[in-house]
């Protein structure tokens, strides 16, 4: 399978995204390659007609408030390409589900603070959820530290600098104050509807072990490398090629 990625050259985010989608052995350019097995257009508007065994369009969003012509272009290309890669579920709702992959793209490697795939979380406000978080084992590479509400105030600054996120586990509190402390230190907070937690910009979960585990896994995706996206693209392209041969 020879994959060729077609990208814009305006230096904007789509160009960087296209460059991150390079599957091992693939090529990158501004025009389709007729000799390629797969031509992958990032974004869909670069598509101008059949060029390869498999033509795939990358779809960010379907224009709504913009020029109706842009909306028509989205629909036209979606109907013509052999397969689609959608950036989110909202976009995928406008595409053929039988030939569409929803790919939540990882951030640029330059914007990730760790070269490894590890992430450190602090769980405060023990409450009833503490044992549940211990049992759930959110994801490989996620280290959870339990404060037990016993962190000396003078140690707080260094403690918050050492973590990636704060998880609130309490089910009945007035605060908890660590929500404000973590936000003040620039750390994201994951919290159920307890105390004043949801009055602030936090990542919400429903207070259950299952809900917390699912949210942590989603957020952990941000600490993972782009290789996961590339691998999913490879699998999807091969699946679509197999369908095409039938």
Rosetta silent file (secondary structure, phi, psi, omega in degrees, C-alpha in Angstrom):
SEQUENCE: XXXXXXXXXXXXXXXXXXXXXXXXXXXXXXXXXXXXXXXXXXXXXXXXXXXXXXXXXXXXXXXXXXXXXXXXXXXXXXXXXXXXXXXXXXXXXXXXXXXXXXXXXXXXXXXXXXXXXXXXXXXXXXXXXXXXXXXXXXXXXXXXXXXXXXXXXXXXXXXXXXXXXXXXXXXXXXXXXXXXXXXXXXXXXXXXXXXXXXXXXXXXXXXXXXXXXXXXXXXXXXXXXXXXXXXXXXXXXXXXXXXXXX
SCORE:     score description
SCORE:     0.000 S_00000001
   1 L     0.000  117.231  177.493    0.000    0.000    0.000 S_00000001
   2 L  -105.101  114.624 -177.457    1.531    3.286   -1.139 S_00000001
   3 E  -102.117  133.008  175.926   -0.059    6.284    0.568 S_00000001
   4 E  -121.968  124.707 -178.268    0.329    9.817   -0.751 S_00000001
   5 E  -100.690  124.202  178.848   -0.845   12.729    1.410 S_00000001
   6 E   -99.259  127.175 -173.525   -1.970   15.895   -0.383 S_00000001
   7 E  -130.017  157.427  171.219   -1.606   19.036    1.728 S_00000001
   8 L   -77.802  173.166 -178.871   -2.075   22.801    1.434 S_00000001
   9 L  -126.739   27.527 -177.078    0.960   25.086    1.621 S_00000001
  10 L   -88.382   -0.683  178.966   -0.424   28.028    3.574 S_00000001
  11 L    77.786   -0.797 -177.977    1.427   27.143    6.780 S_00000001
  12 L   -80.583 -178.208 -169.848   -1.880   26.929    8.634 S_00000001
  13 H   -61.717  -33.054 -179.209   -2.896   24.043   10.894 S_00000001
  14 H   -63.735  -33.711  177.040   -4.121   21.757    8.092 S_00000001
  15 H   -64.934  -43.664  179.342   -0.657   21.725    6.568 S_00000001
  16 H   -65.740  -38.268  178.926    0.849   20.668    9.908 S_00000001
  17 H   -64.623  -44.015  179.465   -1.844   18.031   10.374 S_00000001
  18 H   -59.377  -41.291 -179.223   -1.221   16.608    6.915 S_00000001
  19 H   -67.676  -25.836  178.956    2.485   16.369    7.647 S_00000001
  20 H   -80.642  -14.798 -177.833    1.743   14.473   10.884 S_00000001
  21 L   -87.729   11.669 -175.308   -0.321   11.870    8.994 S_00000001
  22 L   -72.311  109.600  175.285    2.654   10.474    7.121 S_00000001
  23 L   -73.549  143.288  178.916    2.475    6.685    7.300 S_00000001
  24 L   -48.970  127.128 -179.495    5.889    4.971    7.091 S_00000001
  25 L    88.247   -4.012 -179.389    6.872    4.809    3.442 S_00000001
  26 L   -82.257  170.094  178.446    4.259    7.362    2.387 S_00000001
  27 E  -121.584  165.086 -175.646    4.883   10.514    0.386 S_00000001
  28 E  -135.355  136.678  179.394    3.741   14.094    0.811 S_00000001
  29 E  -166.678 -179.150 -179.218    2.926   16.714   -1.795 S_00000001
  30 L   -98.873   -7.456  179.392    0.601   19.398   -3.051 S_00000001
  31 L  -129.029  151.481  177.603   -0.785   17.338   -5.947 S_00000001
  32 L   -64.681  156.922  178.489   -2.215   13.788   -6.083 S_00000001
  33 L  -112.309  109.657 -178.664    0.005   10.951   -7.202 S_00000001
  34 L   -60.903  -21.328 -179.092   -1.635    8.740   -9.882 S_00000001
  35 L   -86.025   -9.573 -177.825    0.817    5.945   -9.030 S_00000001
  36 L   -75.811  152.809  173.697   -0.203    5.842   -5.363 S_00000001
  37 L   -75.856  -39.854 -178.963   -2.548    3.214   -3.952 S_00000001
  38 E  -127.760  126.446  168.643   -4.140    5.793   -1.644 S_00000001
  39 E  -107.339  119.761 -174.747   -4.384    9.537   -2.175 S_00000001
  40 E  -110.847  112.115 -174.239   -5.345   11.193    1.116 S_00000001
  41 E   -94.610  114.589  179.375   -6.613   14.773    0.726 S_00000001
  42 E  -119.086   90.874   20.029   -6.084   17.000    3.772 S_00000001
  43 L  -107.608  177.397 -174.559   -8.494   18.815    3.503 S_00000001
  44 H   -56.905  -29.282 -175.229  -11.314   17.548    1.252 S_00000001
  45 H   -66.313  -12.669  177.992  -11.449   20.744   -0.851 S_00000001
  46 H   -78.902  -12.466 -178.981   -8.167   19.716   -2.521 S_00000001
  47 L   -72.058  134.248 -179.041   -9.927   16.794   -4.197 S_00000001
  48 L  -130.982   10.626  179.658  -10.576   17.334   -7.929 S_00000001
  49 L   139.064  166.401 -177.285  -11.575   13.899   -9.165 S_00000001
  50 L   -57.507  134.725 -177.363  -10.578   10.215   -9.094 S_00000001
  51 L  -138.806  -18.508 -173.562   -6.804    9.709   -9.022 S_00000001
  52 L  -144.257  177.100  175.067   -5.977    6.435   -7.215 S_00000001
  53 L   -57.393  -39.912  179.562   -7.280    3.022   -6.234 S_00000001
  54 E  -134.070  115.723  174.611   -8.553    4.688   -3.063 S_00000001
  55 E  -102.330  124.492 -175.829   -9.227    8.421   -2.791 S_00000001
  56 E  -122.139  132.069  177.472   -9.784    9.537    0.803 S_00000001
  57 E  -105.378  141.000  174.519  -10.957   12.949    1.975 S_00000001
  58 E   -99.661  123.370 -173.963  -10.228   14.489    5.360 S_00000001
  59 E  -116.810  116.549  178.669  -13.253   16.452    6.625 S_00000001
  60 L   -80.810  -58.811  179.196  -12.923   18.970    9.433 S_00000001
  61 L  -154.127  157.000  176.532  -16.466   20.415    9.533 S_00000001
  62 L   -90.768  120.279 -178.692  -19.447   20.967    7.269 S_00000001
  63 L   -56.928  137.133  179.837  -19.849   24.708    6.610 S_00000001
  64 L  -119.051  -58.476 -176.479  -23.064   26.131    8.055 S_00000001
  65 L   -87.669  -13.068 -178.669  -22.881   29.907    8.286 S_00000001
  66 L   -76.905 -174.147  178.252  -20.389   30.316    5.474 S_00000001
  67 L   -51.523  129.342  177.474  -21.110   30.587    1.741 S_00000001
  68 H   -54.194  -26.729  178.353  -23.660   27.907    0.666 S_00000001
  69 H   -63.031  -33.477  178.001  -21.228   27.037   -2.100 S_00000001
  70 H   -67.864  -37.885  178.098  -18.790   25.746    0.509 S_00000001
  71 H   -64.183  -43.006  178.999  -21.504   23.543    1.963 S_00000001
  72 H   -64.046  -36.895  178.870  -22.285   22.167   -1.487 S_00000001
  73 H   -64.230  -42.716  176.695  -18.592   21.471   -2.051 S_00000001
  74 H   -55.381  -51.795 -177.111  -18.442   19.471    1.195 S_00000001
  75 H   -64.902  -38.045 -178.810  -21.418   17.343    0.142 S_00000001
  76 H   -63.919  -49.557 -178.650  -20.113   16.911   -3.399 S_00000001
  77 H   -66.727  -39.080  179.823  -16.690   15.652   -2.347 S_00000001
  78 H   -58.448  -35.121 -179.588  -18.183   13.459    0.395 S_00000001
  79 H   -78.991  -23.579 -173.714  -20.257   11.697   -2.252 S_00000001
  80 H   -93.373  -36.718 -176.543  -17.366   11.292   -4.696 S_00000001
  81 L   -69.679  160.296 -178.669  -14.422   10.071   -2.635 S_00000001
  82 L   -77.568  -28.297 -178.990  -14.028    6.382   -1.823 S_00000001
  83 E  -154.272  160.413 -176.335  -13.650    6.928    1.918 S_00000001
  84 E  -130.426  144.521  170.503  -13.795    9.729    4.477 S_00000001
  85 E  -118.762  119.327 -177.179  -11.872   10.626    7.624 S_00000001
  86 E  -104.260  142.744 -177.659  -13.857   12.903    9.934 S_00000001
  87 L   -77.819  -20.661 -178.646  -12.308   15.026   12.659 S_00000001
  88 L  -156.927  169.463 -179.971  -15.290   14.586   15.013 S_00000001
  89 H   -64.970  -34.337  179.608  -18.663   12.864   15.403 S_00000001
  90 H   -60.211  -41.604  178.782  -20.533   16.039   14.403 S_00000001
  91 H   -70.929  -41.337 -178.538  -18.809   15.973   11.023 S_00000001
  92 H   -61.248  -25.081  179.860  -19.221   12.210   10.623 S_00000001
  93 L   -63.394  -19.057  179.789  -22.994   12.648   10.968 S_00000001
  94 L   -99.271    6.498 -175.660  -22.927   14.209    7.458 S_00000001
  95 L  -121.784  164.050  179.996  -20.888   11.358    5.939 S_00000001
  96 L   -68.250  115.250 -176.203  -21.509    7.739    4.954 S_00000001
  97 H   -63.954  -22.239 -177.595  -21.010    5.720    8.173 S_00000001
  98 H   -78.742  -12.241 -179.476  -19.951    2.627    6.227 S_00000001
  99 H  -138.683   34.342 -179.017  -16.873    4.313    4.794 S_00000001
 100 E  -128.165  134.121  173.578  -15.986    6.925    7.411 S_00000001
 101 E  -109.059  128.163  172.661  -13.373    6.884   10.166 S_00000001
 102 E   -90.655  118.328 -175.260  -13.679    9.351   13.051 S_00000001
 103 L  -121.707  107.024  175.902  -10.136   10.317   13.978 S_00000001
 104 L   -80.738  103.190 -171.960   -9.577   12.510   17.034 S_00000001
 105 L   -69.509  140.772  176.120   -6.240   13.977   16.097 S_00000001
 106 L   -78.969  156.113  179.725   -3.493   14.262   18.688 S_00000001
 107 L   -70.168  161.976  177.530   -1.826   17.637   19.285 S_00000001
 108 L   -54.423  134.348  179.212    1.408   18.669   17.618 S_00000001
 109 H   -54.550  -28.866  179.830    4.379   16.923   19.313 S_00000001
 110 H   -66.993  -18.620 -176.343    5.926   20.351   19.914 S_00000001
 111 H  -101.181    6.684  178.006    2.998   21.186   22.195 S_00000001
 112 L  -102.599  134.804 -171.196    3.255   18.143   24.436 S_00000001
 113 L   -77.411  -21.513 -177.237    5.262   18.564   27.580 S_00000001
 114 L  -114.219  138.055  173.752    6.496   14.984   27.866 S_00000001
 115 L   -76.628  -18.904 -179.482    8.485   12.944   25.353 S_00000001
 116 L   -96.966 -178.771 -177.996    7.103    9.776   26.972 S_00000001
 117 L  -102.551   19.336 -178.723    3.533    8.514   27.245 S_00000001
 118 L   -88.793  156.185  177.608    3.285    8.811   31.040 S_00000001
 119 E  -145.990  140.320 -177.231    0.909   11.128   32.862 S_00000001
 120 E  -112.124  130.603 -179.362    0.662   11.987   36.540 S_00000001
 121 E  -122.729  146.888  174.030   -2.646   12.585   38.296 S_00000001
 122 E  -115.035  133.223  178.882   -3.399   13.637   41.854 S_00000001
 123 E  -110.941  115.694 -179.767   -6.578   12.463   43.556 S_00000001
 124 E  -108.836  178.331  178.236   -7.769   14.675   46.372 S_00000001
 125 L    52.339   71.350 -170.931  -10.875   14.591   48.567 S_00000001
 126 L   -47.272  -59.419  176.049  -10.779   10.836   49.273 S_00000001
 127 H    48.681 -157.351 -175.949  -14.486   10.343   49.972 S_00000001
 128 H   -79.790  -13.636 -174.484  -16.299    7.301   48.683 S_00000001
 129 H   -90.271   -7.386 -173.445  -14.638    7.324   45.299 S_00000001
 130 H   -60.703  -51.296 -178.186  -11.066    6.720   46.403 S_00000001
 131 H   -63.874  -32.408  178.834  -11.173    2.927   46.427 S_00000001
 132 H   -63.473  -40.665  179.272  -13.053    2.986   43.142 S_00000001
 133 H   -68.090  -35.740  177.570  -10.260    4.914   41.446 S_00000001
 134 H   -62.327  -42.361 -176.715   -7.704    2.483   42.854 S_00000001
 135 H   -73.606  -30.299 -171.327   -9.612   -0.475   41.421 S_00000001
 136 H   -71.834  -26.918 -179.218  -10.340    1.110   38.055 S_00000001
 137 L    47.027   71.906 -168.446   -6.674    1.444   36.948 S_00000001
 138 L   -45.760  -47.115 -177.706   -7.542    4.191   34.441 S_00000001
 139 L  -172.109  148.677  174.600   -4.911    3.423   31.810 S_00000001
 140 L   -58.182  136.713  179.644   -1.351    2.133   31.406 S_00000001
 141 L    91.938   -5.546  177.862    1.057    5.003   31.914 S_00000001
 142 E   -99.795  115.704  177.751   -1.273    6.938   34.240 S_00000001
 143 E   -98.581  128.637 -179.476    0.183    7.311   37.727 S_00000001
 144 E  -111.578  127.950  177.494   -2.282    8.303   40.455 S_00000001
 145 E  -113.502  127.844 -179.525   -1.128    9.918   43.692 S_00000001
 146 E   -99.238  123.962 -178.252   -3.548   10.158   46.602 S_00000001
 147 L   -83.973  -28.890 -178.240   -3.095   13.171   48.846 S_00000001
 148 L    65.519   14.579 -179.294   -5.551   12.083   51.521 S_00000001
 149 L    68.018   17.594 -174.418   -6.128   15.754   52.252 S_00000001
 150 L  -112.851   19.077 -177.306   -2.897   15.785   54.243 S_00000001
 151 L   -76.860  122.080  177.092   -0.665   17.893   51.989 S_00000001
 152 L   -61.529  140.534 -174.898    1.171   20.619   54.007 S_00000001
 153 H   -58.343  -35.876 -178.780    0.363   24.064   52.599 S_00000001
 154 H   -69.668  -17.982  179.246    4.044   24.910   52.060 S_00000001
 155 H   -91.272   -8.610 -174.780    4.397   21.828   49.870 S_00000001
 156 H   -58.061  -48.055 -176.829    1.408   22.697   47.653 S_00000001
 157 H   -56.675  -48.606  179.991    3.220   24.723   44.946 S_00000001
 158 H   -65.710  -35.452  179.736    5.771   21.994   44.196 S_00000001
 159 H   -63.072  -48.314 -178.960    3.071   19.338   44.415 S_00000001
 160 H   -66.589  -32.785  176.742    0.858   21.009   41.823 S_00000001
 161 H   -65.676  -26.135 -174.023    3.828   21.598   39.537 S_00000001
 162 L   -84.548   -9.099 -176.093    4.561   17.847   39.631 S_00000001
 163 L  -110.925  164.847  175.445    1.161   16.691   38.366 S_00000001
 164 L   -96.618  -35.369 -177.056   -0.700   16.891   35.066 S_00000001
 165 E  -151.236  157.055  174.406   -4.254   16.937   36.440 S_00000001
 166 E  -111.170  131.684  177.510   -6.220   16.941   39.684 S_00000001
 167 E  -109.831  123.925  177.298   -9.052   14.443   40.182 S_00000001
 168 E   -94.837  128.766 -176.359  -11.735   15.283   42.746 S_00000001
 169 L  -112.976  -11.986 -176.203  -13.341   12.224   44.343 S_00000001
 170 L   -64.672  153.709 -179.334  -15.466   13.705   47.110 S_00000001
 171 L  -115.290   -8.285 -179.521  -19.254   13.404   47.032 S_00000001
 172 L  -156.434   95.393 -177.701  -20.288   16.008   49.641 S_00000001
 173 L  -145.314  162.166  175.188  -18.132   19.073   50.250 S_00000001
 174 L   -83.262  -33.426  179.735  -18.370   22.833   50.396 S_00000001
 175 L   -94.944 -105.715   -4.070  -15.356   23.339   48.149 S_00000001
 176 L   -83.614  149.290 -177.586  -13.163   21.544   47.629 S_00000001
 177 H   -60.978  -31.481  178.503  -10.380   24.110   47.789 S_00000001
 178 H   -57.188  -22.347  175.580   -7.951   22.009   45.700 S_00000001
 179 H   -59.661  -49.052 -179.259  -10.132   22.876   42.695 S_00000001
 180 H   -69.357  -37.501 -179.475   -9.134   26.532   43.033 S_00000001
 181 H   -63.505  -45.154 -179.318   -5.553   25.686   43.939 S_00000001
 182 H   -65.174  -43.455  178.964   -5.070   23.509   40.865 S_00000001
 183 H   -62.027  -41.081  178.849   -6.668   26.074   38.541 S_00000001
 184 H   -62.182  -28.222  179.244   -4.466   28.799   40.036 S_00000001
 185 L   -92.992    7.068  176.848   -1.443   26.638   39.215 S_00000001
 186 L    76.000   25.860 -179.503   -2.638   26.098   35.640 S_00000001
 187 L  -108.252  135.074  177.652   -3.589   22.456   36.091 S_00000001
 188 E   -67.475  149.879 -178.033   -6.807   20.953   34.670 S_00000001
 189 E  -120.653  135.511  174.412   -9.334   19.582   37.145 S_00000001
 190 E  -110.605  122.850 -172.408  -11.598   16.548   36.753 S_00000001
 191 E  -149.839  149.345  171.529  -14.558   16.720   39.122 S_00000001
 192 L   -84.809 -178.530  179.411  -18.097   15.479   39.798 S_00000001
 193 L   -79.813   78.377 -178.894  -20.937   17.842   40.741 S_00000001
 194 L  -129.258  140.536  178.335  -19.733   18.458   44.278 S_00000001
 195 L    51.782 -132.917  179.756  -19.491   21.735   46.201 S_00000001
 196 L   -98.582   13.116 -172.904  -18.572   24.621   43.915 S_00000001
 197 H   -53.637  -45.535 -175.564  -16.545   22.461   41.496 S_00000001
 198 H   -80.292    0.547  172.103  -18.886   22.922   38.516 S_00000001
 199 H   -78.708   -8.418 -176.610  -18.952   26.689   39.043 S_00000001
 200 L  -119.705  164.928 -178.481  -15.449   26.653   37.550 S_00000001
 201 L   -74.078   86.227  179.331  -13.993   25.454   34.218 S_00000001
 202 L  -119.303  162.078  172.706  -13.454   21.793   35.088 S_00000001
 203 E   -84.008  118.590 -172.142  -13.755   18.537   33.167 S_00000001
 204 E   -90.876  142.820  168.590  -16.997   17.046   34.441 S_00000001
 205 L  -135.778  166.182 -169.047  -17.805   13.419   35.171 S_00000001
 206 L   -83.321    5.464  178.585  -20.915   11.832   36.627 S_00000001
 207 L    89.134   -4.372  179.589  -19.416   10.746   39.952 S_00000001
 208 L   -96.759  158.854  178.362  -19.280    7.053   39.033 S_00000001
 209 H   -62.053  -42.921 -179.369  -16.192    4.894   38.690 S_00000001
 210 H   -62.540  -43.693 -179.312  -17.103    4.066   35.081 S_00000001
 211 H   -63.866  -40.576  179.614  -17.594    7.739   34.202 S_00000001
 212 H   -67.077  -42.951 -179.337  -14.288    8.739   35.758 S_00000001
 213 H   -61.479  -43.779 -179.434  -12.398    5.931   34.063 S_00000001
 214 H   -63.963  -42.049 -178.453  -13.813    6.850   30.646 S_00000001
 215 H   -67.422  -42.652  179.713  -12.972   10.540   31.072 S_00000001
 216 H   -62.321  -39.237  178.648   -9.431    9.878   32.235 S_00000001
 217 H   -64.801  -37.901  178.661   -8.818    7.637   29.246 S_00000001
 218 H   -65.604  -45.004 -179.146  -10.083   10.348   26.892 S_00000001
 219 H   -68.249  -35.453 -179.888   -7.899   13.026   28.465 S_00000001
 220 H   -60.295  -26.141  178.170   -4.931   10.648   28.561 S_00000001
 221 H   -55.049  -30.837 -178.960   -5.159   10.529   24.769 S_00000001
 222 H   -67.132  -19.435 -178.890   -3.612   14.005   24.786 S_00000001
 223 H   -95.369   -0.770 -177.208   -0.422   12.566   26.282 S_00000001
 224 L   -91.310  160.953 -177.348   -0.105    9.859   23.662 S_00000001
 225 L   -80.488  165.739  179.627    1.990   10.079   20.512 S_00000001
 226 L   -69.453  -11.719  179.844    0.688   10.650   17.008 S_00000001
 227 H   -56.748  -32.275  179.114    1.589    7.073   16.145 S_00000001
 228 H   -62.197  -43.126  177.786   -1.845    5.965   17.335 S_00000001
 229 H   -62.563  -44.288 -178.472   -3.494    8.176   14.694 S_00000001
 230 H   -63.029  -42.258  179.528   -1.146    6.908   12.011 S_00000001
 231 H   -64.056  -40.910  179.078   -1.819    3.276   12.939 S_00000001
 232 H   -64.920  -37.450  176.558   -5.579    3.821   12.833 S_00000001
 233 H   -63.508  -43.729  179.212   -5.265    5.404    9.400 S_00000001
 234 H   -57.816  -47.904 -178.996   -3.255    2.433    8.145 S_00000001
 235 H   -61.919  -43.819 -178.700   -5.872   -0.038    9.374 S_00000001
 236 H   -63.784  -45.413  179.708   -8.719    2.034    7.890 S_00000001
 237 H   -60.244  -42.588  179.959   -7.037    2.383    4.483 S_00000001
 238 H   -65.987  -38.008  177.672   -6.434   -1.368    4.305 S_00000001
 239 H   -63.749  -43.509 -179.193  -10.040   -2.083    5.257 S_00000001
 240 H   -68.437  -35.414  176.978  -11.354    0.258    2.566 S_00000001
 241 H   -66.397  -38.784  178.574   -9.005   -1.241   -0.018 S_00000001
 242 H   -64.007  -40.169  177.839  -10.224   -4.734    0.872 S_00000001
 243 H   -65.490  -38.734 -177.493  -13.845   -3.617    0.393 S_00000001
 244 H   -65.332  -35.303 -178.567  -12.962   -1.994   -2.930 S_00000001
 245 H   -71.691  -21.566  177.791  -11.431   -5.252   -4.229 S_00000001
 246 L   -75.733    0.000    0.000  -14.644   -7.109   -3.520 S_00000001
